[in-house]
Every structure is written in C-alpha cells, then in structure tokens.
Amino acid sequence: MNLRSLLAVAALATCSTGAAMAADLPMRSPPPAPFYPAPIFTWTGFYAGVNAGASFDNKAGSATANGFTTANGFVSGPATGSFGPFRGGSSSTGFVGGGQIGYNIQNGMFVYGLEADIDYFGGGGGKTRSYADNVVFPGGTLTTRGRGGDGYLGTVRGRLGVAAFDRTLLYVTGGLAYGDYGTSTRSARFTNATGTNFIDFNGNGNDDTRIGYAVGAGVEYAFTQQISGKIEYLYTDLGSRKYNLTNPNTGAVISARSDGTSQIARVGLNYKF
C-alpha cells in the first residue's frame, strides 16, 4: 500500500470517528422559561364595596302615664305620673343595604383599619309591646303598636383583625353610629282585665337623626389580590326616642320611650385598589 492509500484510509477513519462522536452529543434544548413567583397577598390598601343584609330589632321601652283617672272615664288605671318598663318586647326584621369605604394596614399577622359606611335602613313591619303591671296598670294592660318606616344608618368604625389563615381575616370593630331608624306612627290601647274598658291612643313619631355607637365582629376572605367578601354582625344603639300618645276624648296622655337599638347581620363585597 502506497502513501496515498494510507492517507485516504486515515482520512476516512477520522471522519467516521467524528460522526460517531457527534451522534453521541446531547441534543440542544431551548432555555427554561423564566420563573415569576406569585405576589405575596397583603391587606394593606384602600378599598370600597357594597353590603346587604337584615336588621333584627328587639327594643325595650318605658312609659309615663297621665290622666288615667275616674274623672276621665277610667274604671282602673295608674296614678298620674306612674312610670315603669314595658313587659315583653318587640321584634321585627327589615332590609339593610348600602356601601362602604376603608383603609387597612397589615403588620405581620395583625391588620388595623378604619371603615365608614352608609346604609338604607328598612324598619320592617309593625311592632307590638304589652305593658302589664298590677302596680302601674292595676287591673289592665297597655299595648302599644308601631309601624316601621324607612331610614338610614351610618357608621365610622375602627377595625382590628388577625390574618391567621393566609387570606382569611378575623376582626372586631367598633365606633360611631348615626342615623334615623325611620318615621313610625304609633298607637296604644288600654284594656281592663274584664275587657270592658278599651281606650285608644294615637301619636306620631317624627324623623329624628341621632348619634350613638356600633360594635361587632366579622370574617373577610380575599378571593383574589383585589376582591374580597365578608360576613359581619353589628349591634347599634342610637339612643332612645320619646313620643306622646293622646286619647282625644279624655285627654289622657302616655309619654313613651323606645330604645333605639338594632342588631344587623350582613354580607359585603370589597375591591382593594
């Protein structure tokens, strides 16, 4: 074999070895996609939303009676100026709904905030209270009835919560409440134990804006970075409201007081900016 043949054989072997090595090399793959971690959720920020629910009233009261005398045609009744609490209470359910705005600051697992809301307040149906006392109303029963009206209720409250379960916030709240539970027309009837002496009274309660307080608690859950929903309970007290009930035939007057308390259960939806 001459020199030229040896060179040809060597070149062929080199090409074959290179092709085999190239076949053994791993195939070139595209670079991995960049990793973007999910943003950490925080309750800090401004928010606004809407709410709706129901009010459950359970109001107490008291009365001062004047003119329940035999000269005015009463067989039995309290002495002028008698005073006492209503026996029993009234219960009614009305619609509550409106909107709220607020701001939260989260520090670790604790959340501090301030919220203001304004709601339509429906008075619900008629309310009846019975007042039977052998000292104040001997031998008889006084029954009052009111018709709930349309009013409004607003609050400005602080909130203190714990973000204990990732996006779940448990909180308590309290602060200022103001509003008017609505105009209502009231009437009363005094009935003897024998059922023979029915005396009717009529009176009107006027619109009366009052200031009081609100306390409560709730739970809020963040569905997304911006949207959250809540369930909340509030107890509100706007103070008492006084009104007179008069019998037009005898001139007898009942000066009554109704406590302006309400319990509210509602749900809400918030958007965080």
Secondary structure as UniProt FT lines:
FT   HELIX           3..24
FT   STRAND          45..59
FT   STRAND          61..66
FT   HELIX           70..72
FT   TURN            80..81
FT   STRAND          82..85
FT   STRAND          90..107
FT   TURN            108..109
FT   STRAND          110..122
FT   STRAND          126..131
FT   TURN            134..136
FT   TURN            138..139
FT   STRAND          140..147
FT   STRAND          150..165
FT   TURN            166..167
FT   STRAND          168..180
FT   STRAND          184..192
FT   TURN            193..194
FT   STRAND          198..205
FT   STRAND          210..222
FT   STRAND          227..246
FT   TURN            248..250
FT   STRAND          253..272
//
